[in-house]
Each structure stands twice: as structure tokens, then as C-alpha cells.
């Protein structure tokens, strides 16, 4: 592994550990059932992976429960859900057994991206006053996607000696529609105002499976046309 890649991975993992330590230090939960429900939903949706053409990575629906967490939960809860989602996506039925550093790196990346998305979506200077609105969720999804894809593209650039922009552009082509769908789903579910909050998990289960199945077919069709 190139020395630059080792240094970069060490920096990202260190930042991810810092985010997780901060999440544990400032931990609070107002609705444990909602937290556990979204955590279970994130783990479940992270197992529904879609292999991306021309890439070694996958896309999964785990970011959708993370987006709901940004709207409904505390930052610590959101980070924990994002981290576990990344770990499950990495190890679940992987084509090649992932190395420990790969698992740790992916968990760190999703922790960092979730933390950034949570705080920027709720930052008053962003011009978005309500993180549960379509605008707030759209901003959160954009930040989450941008941080996630840039961090992953950078490590692939260092490891495979490929142009950063080419890797990032390929990520955009395959993953952006999935994120857009996620914003629409979470906006619709949050706007319904389920009481108690954990009930949002029940209608989300079949919706997530339907999105996974449709998007998997979409990727297959596009891959055949290339």
C-alpha cells in the first residue's frame, strides 16, 4: 500500500474515532424506541447492497435511515447509526472478505459524513430553519453524499493511482439518483408526523425494499447499455 494512502487512511480513521468519542461523550436520547427502530432499519437496509459497474464499491439504502436520524434524533444517535450502517454494508456478503482496516475506514467515513450533514443542516447560517423540511433534508443529503464520496474517491485515487475526478464522477452517475429518492422518501415519511415516532419504521420497511429492487434493476439495465 502506498505511503500516502496509509497516511490518508490514518487521518480519516483518527477523525472518525474523534467523532465517535464525541458522540459517546455527548450522548442523549429522547426516544429510545425510535433510536432502536432506525438503527435496526439502517442495519437491515445496509444488507441490501447494489454492486456498481466499473467500481469495486456498492451502494445501499443505509443512508435513508441516517437521513431520518438527522431529522428526528440527536447527533450522537445519528453518528452511531451511520457508523454501524457502514460496517454492515462493508462486511455483509462481500465479494472478497474485507480487511479490518477497510471496515474501520468505512465506518469512520460514514461517521464523519453523518456528523457534517447533521450540523450543517441545522446550522442557522445555512438559511434552512427546519431540518425536517424538504430543504433541510436535501441539504443534509447533499452534505452527507459529498463528504462520503470525496473521502472514498480520494482513497481509491491513492490506492489505484487513478484520477480523482474520474472516480468521483463515476460515483455521481450511479449514486446520486439513489440519494434523491432517499430525500423524497424521508421527507414524505417525516411529514406524516407518526406518533409515537418509532412507528415511522413500519411503513419504511416495504418502501426500502421496493426502492432497492427498482434501483437494482435500473443499474442492471444501464450497465447493459454501456
C-alpha positions as CSV (number, residue, x, y, z in Angstrom):
1,X,0.0,0.0,0.0
2,X,1.4,3.4,-0.9
3,X,2.7,5.5,2.0
4,X,0.4,8.4,1.0
5,X,-2.6,6.1,1.2
6,X,-1.6,4.8,4.6
7,X,-1.2,8.4,5.9
8,X,-4.6,9.4,4.5
9,X,-6.4,6.4,5.9
10,X,-4.8,7.0,9.3
11,X,-6.0,10.6,9.2
12,X,-9.6,9.7,8.3
13,X,-9.8,6.9,10.8
14,X,-8.5,9.2,13.5
15,X,-11.1,11.8,12.6
16,X,-13.8,9.1,12.7
17,X,-12.7,7.9,16.1
18,X,-12.8,11.5,17.3
19,X,-16.4,11.9,16.0
20,X,-17.4,8.6,17.7
21,X,-15.8,9.6,21.1
22,X,-17.6,13.0,20.9
23,X,-20.9,11.2,20.1
24,X,-20.4,8.9,23.2
25,X,-19.4,11.9,25.4
26,X,-22.4,14.0,24.5
27,X,-24.9,11.1,24.2
28,X,-28.5,11.7,24.9
29,X,-31.7,10.1,23.6
30,X,-35.2,11.3,24.0
31,X,-36.9,8.4,22.3
32,X,-35.0,5.1,22.8
33,X,-37.6,3.1,20.7
34,X,-37.2,5.5,17.8
35,X,-33.4,5.2,18.0
36,X,-33.5,1.4,18.1
37,X,-36.1,1.3,15.3
38,X,-34.0,3.5,13.0
39,X,-30.8,1.6,14.0
40,X,-32.5,-1.8,13.1
41,X,-33.8,-0.2,9.8
42,X,-30.3,1.0,9.0
43,X,-28.7,-2.4,9.6
44,X,-31.4,-4.1,7.5
45,X,-31.2,-1.7,4.6
46,X,-27.4,-1.8,4.6
47,X,-27.6,-5.5,3.7
48,X,-29.5,-4.6,0.5
49,X,-26.4,-3.8,-1.5
50,X,-26.2,-3.0,-5.2
51,X,-22.9,-3.6,-7.0
52,X,-21.9,-0.6,-9.1
53,X,-20.5,-1.1,-12.7
54,X,-16.8,-0.1,-13.1
55,X,-16.4,0.2,-9.4
56,X,-15.4,-2.1,-6.6
57,X,-17.8,-0.5,-4.2
58,X,-21.5,-0.8,-3.6
59,X,-24.5,1.4,-2.8
60,X,-27.0,0.5,-0.2
61,X,-30.1,2.1,1.4
62,X,-28.5,2.6,4.8
63,X,-28.2,6.3,4.3
64,X,-32.0,6.7,4.2
65,X,-32.4,5.8,7.9
66,X,-29.4,8.0,8.6
67,X,-31.2,10.9,6.9
68,X,-34.3,10.2,9.0
69,X,-32.0,10.2,12.1
70,X,-30.7,13.7,11.1
71,X,-34.3,14.9,11.1
72,X,-35.5,13.1,14.3
73,X,-32.6,12.2,16.6
74,X,-29.6,13.7,18.4
75,X,-26.2,14.0,16.7
76,X,-24.7,11.2,18.8
77,X,-27.5,8.8,17.8
78,X,-27.2,9.7,14.2
79,X,-23.4,9.1,14.2
80,X,-23.8,5.7,15.8
81,X,-26.4,4.6,13.3
82,X,-24.3,5.8,10.4
83,X,-21.2,4.0,11.7
84,X,-22.9,0.7,12.1
85,X,-24.6,1.1,8.8
86,X,-21.2,1.5,7.1
87,X,-19.7,-1.5,8.9
88,X,-22.6,-3.8,8.0
89,X,-22.5,-2.7,4.3
90,X,-18.8,-3.5,4.2
91,X,-18.9,-7.0,5.7
92,X,-22.3,-8.3,4.6
93,X,-21.9,-10.8,1.8
94,X,-18.8,-9.1,0.5
95,X,-17.3,-10.4,-2.8
96,X,-13.9,-10.5,-1.1
97,X,-13.5,-10.7,2.7
98,X,-12.7,-7.1,3.7
99,X,-9.6,-6.3,5.7
100,X,-10.1,-4.9,9.2
101,X,-8.7,-1.5,8.1
102,X,-11.3,-1.4,5.3
103,X,-14.1,-2.0,7.8
104,X,-12.8,0.6,10.2
105,X,-12.2,3.1,7.4
106,X,-15.7,2.8,6.0
107,X,-17.2,3.2,9.5
108,X,-15.1,6.3,10.1
109,X,-16.2,7.8,6.7
110,X,-19.9,7.4,7.4
111,X,-19.5,8.8,10.9
112,X,-17.7,11.9,9.6
113,X,-20.2,12.4,6.8
114,X,-23.2,12.0,9.1
115,X,-21.7,14.4,11.7
116,X,-21.1,17.0,9.0
117,X,-24.6,16.6,7.5
118,X,-26.3,16.8,10.8
119,X,-24.7,20.0,12.0
120,X,-24.7,21.8,8.6
121,X,-28.4,21.0,8.1
122,X,-29.1,22.5,11.5
123,X,-26.8,25.5,11.2
124,X,-28.8,28.7,11.2
125,X,-26.3,30.3,8.7
126,X,-27.3,27.7,6.1
127,X,-30.6,29.5,5.6
128,X,-32.6,26.3,6.4
129,X,-34.6,26.8,9.5
130,X,-36.1,23.3,9.8
131,X,-34.1,20.2,9.4
132,X,-37.3,18.1,8.9
133,X,-38.3,20.1,5.8
134,X,-37.5,19.0,2.3
135,X,-34.9,21.8,2.0
136,X,-33.3,20.7,5.3
137,X,-33.2,17.1,4.3
138,X,-32.0,17.9,0.8
139,X,-29.1,19.9,2.3
140,X,-28.3,17.1,4.8
141,X,-28.3,14.5,2.0
142,X,-26.1,16.7,-0.2
143,X,-23.5,17.2,2.5
144,X,-23.6,13.5,3.5
145,X,-23.1,12.4,-0.1
146,X,-20.4,15.0,-0.9
147,X,-18.3,14.2,2.2
148,X,-18.8,10.4,1.8
149,X,-18.0,10.3,-1.9
150,X,-15.0,12.7,-1.7
151,X,-13.4,10.7,1.2
152,X,-13.9,7.4,-0.6
153,X,-12.8,8.7,-4.0
154,X,-9.6,10.1,-2.5
155,X,-8.6,6.8,-1.0
156,X,-9.3,4.9,-4.3
157,X,-7.3,7.6,-6.1
158,X,-4.3,6.9,-3.8
159,X,-4.6,3.1,-3.9
160,X,-5.3,2.6,-7.6
161,X,-3.4,5.6,-9.0
162,X,-6.5,6.8,-10.9
163,X,-7.7,10.4,-11.4
164,X,-9.8,11.7,-8.5
165,X,-12.3,13.4,-10.7
166,X,-12.9,10.3,-12.8
167,X,-13.7,8.2,-9.7
168,X,-15.8,11.0,-8.2
169,X,-17.7,11.4,-11.5
170,X,-18.5,7.7,-11.7
171,X,-19.8,7.8,-8.1
172,X,-22.1,10.7,-9.0
173,X,-23.5,8.9,-12.1
174,X,-24.6,5.8,-10.1
175,X,-25.3,7.0,-6.6
176,X,-26.9,10.5,-7.0
177,X,-30.3,9.2,-8.2
178,X,-30.4,6.9,-5.1
179,X,-29.8,9.8,-2.8
180,X,-32.5,11.9,-4.5
181,X,-35.0,9.1,-4.0
182,X,-34.0,8.9,-0.3
183,X,-34.7,12.6,0.3
184,X,-38.2,12.2,-1.2
185,X,-39.0,9.1,0.9
186,X,-37.7,10.6,4.2
187,X,-39.5,13.9,3.5
188,X,-42.8,12.2,2.9
189,X,-42.5,9.9,6.0
190,X,-41.4,12.7,8.4
191,X,-44.1,15.0,7.2
192,X,-46.7,12.4,8.2
193,X,-45.8,13.0,11.9
194,X,-46.1,9.5,13.2
195,X,-46.9,9.4,17.0
196,X,-45.1,7.7,18.7
197,X,-42.1,8.4,16.4
198,X,-40.9,4.8,16.2
199,X,-43.9,4.0,14.0
200,X,-42.2,5.6,11.1
201,X,-40.1,2.3,10.8
202,X,-43.1,0.2,9.9
203,X,-44.1,1.8,6.5
204,X,-40.4,2.4,5.8
205,X,-39.6,-1.4,5.6
206,X,-41.6,-2.2,2.4
207,X,-40.7,1.1,0.9
208,X,-36.9,0.5,1.3
209,X,-37.2,-3.0,-0.2
210,X,-39.2,-1.6,-3.2
211,X,-36.6,1.1,-3.8
212,X,-33.8,-1.4,-3.6
213,X,-35.4,-3.8,-6.1
214,X,-36.3,-1.0,-8.5
215,X,-32.9,0.6,-8.4
216,X,-31.1,-2.7,-8.7
217,X,-33.0,-3.4,-11.9
218,X,-32.2,0.2,-13.1
219,X,-28.5,-0.3,-12.6
220,X,-28.6,-3.6,-14.4
221,X,-30.3,-2.1,-17.4
222,X,-27.9,0.9,-17.6
223,X,-24.9,-1.4,-17.2
224,X,-26.0,-3.5,-20.2
225,X,-26.4,-0.4,-22.4
226,X,-22.8,0.7,-21.8
